[in-house]
Amino acid sequence: MSIKTFEVLVTQKVKVTVDESKFTPEFMQEFRDNFYDFDGITEHVEHLAQLGARGIVDDFTTFIEGYGPPKEMGIEVGEGQVLEIEIEREPVEA
């Protein structure tokens, strides 16, 4: 058996749209209390983009934990577009 381990960097671009008016101070506090200590909308957009890049959120998602129904929050997360794939480390025999 010849097992090899690679480290691969995958760069994606994900389009995220949000309705900033839905991210009220009350929503932000409740989110911080129950999920992550996000201070601003940018951190939410980054989080949503990660969910999209990993395929957890897509056009068919009807509920996002911490946000509820995406349409009600004005959230749209596009499919991740792979821009680059790069092997960072050559395989190492295991």
C-alpha positions as CSV (number, residue, x, y, z in Angstrom):
1,M,0.0,0.0,0.0
2,S,1.3,3.4,-0.9
3,I,-0.5,6.2,0.9
4,K,0.3,9.8,0.0
5,T,-0.8,13.0,1.7
6,F,-1.2,16.3,-0.2
7,E,-1.8,19.8,1.0
8,V,-3.9,21.6,-1.7
9,L,-4.9,25.3,-1.7
10,V,-8.2,25.9,-3.4
11,T,-9.2,29.5,-4.0
12,Q,-12.8,30.3,-4.7
13,K,-14.9,33.4,-5.4
14,V,-18.4,33.5,-3.9
15,K,-20.9,36.3,-4.5
16,V,-22.9,37.2,-1.3
17,T,-25.8,39.7,-1.1
18,V,-27.3,40.8,2.1
19,D,-30.0,43.3,3.2
20,E,-28.0,45.4,5.7
21,S,-31.2,46.7,7.2
22,K,-32.0,43.2,8.5
23,F,-28.8,43.2,10.6
24,T,-30.2,45.4,13.3
25,P,-28.4,45.9,16.6
26,E,-30.9,43.4,18.2
27,F,-30.1,40.8,15.6
28,M,-26.4,41.4,15.9
29,Q,-26.5,41.0,19.7
30,E,-28.6,37.8,19.6
31,F,-26.2,36.4,17.0
32,R,-23.2,37.2,19.2
33,D,-25.0,35.7,22.2
34,N,-25.7,32.4,20.4
35,F,-23.2,31.9,17.7
36,Y,-20.1,34.0,16.9
37,D,-18.7,37.3,18.3
38,F,-19.2,39.2,15.0
39,D,-19.0,43.0,15.3
40,G,-20.0,44.0,11.8
41,I,-21.7,43.0,8.6
42,T,-18.3,42.1,6.9
43,E,-17.8,39.2,9.3
44,H,-21.3,37.9,8.4
45,V,-20.6,38.2,4.7
46,E,-17.3,36.3,5.2
47,H,-19.1,33.6,7.2
48,L,-21.8,33.2,4.6
49,A,-19.2,33.1,1.8
50,Q,-17.5,30.2,3.6
51,L,-20.8,28.4,3.9
52,G,-21.3,28.8,0.2
53,A,-17.8,27.8,-0.7
54,R,-18.2,24.6,1.3
55,G,-21.6,23.8,-0.4
56,I,-23.5,24.2,2.9
57,V,-25.6,27.1,1.5
58,D,-26.8,27.3,-2.0
59,D,-29.8,28.7,-4.1
60,F,-32.0,25.9,-2.6
61,T,-31.2,26.5,1.0
62,T,-34.4,27.4,3.0
63,F,-32.8,27.9,6.4
64,I,-29.4,29.1,7.6
65,E,-28.6,28.5,11.2
66,G,-28.3,31.8,13.0
67,Y,-30.0,33.7,10.2
68,G,-33.3,31.8,9.5
69,P,-34.8,31.8,6.0
70,P,-32.3,33.5,3.8
71,K,-35.0,35.3,1.7
72,E,-36.3,37.0,4.9
73,M,-32.8,38.3,5.7
74,G,-32.2,39.4,2.1
75,I,-29.4,36.8,1.9
76,E,-28.2,35.3,-1.4
77,V,-25.1,33.2,-1.6
78,G,-23.9,32.2,-5.0
79,E,-22.1,29.0,-5.9
80,G,-18.3,29.1,-5.3
81,Q,-16.4,29.6,-8.5
82,V,-13.0,27.9,-8.3
83,L,-10.3,30.4,-9.4
84,E,-7.2,28.4,-8.6
85,I,-6.0,25.0,-7.3
86,E,-2.4,24.7,-6.2
87,I,-0.6,21.8,-4.5
88,E,1.3,23.4,-1.7
89,R,3.3,20.4,-0.6
90,E,4.3,17.4,-2.7
91,P,3.1,14.0,-1.4
92,V,4.8,12.5,1.5
93,E,4.9,8.7,1.9
94,A,2.9,7.6,4.9
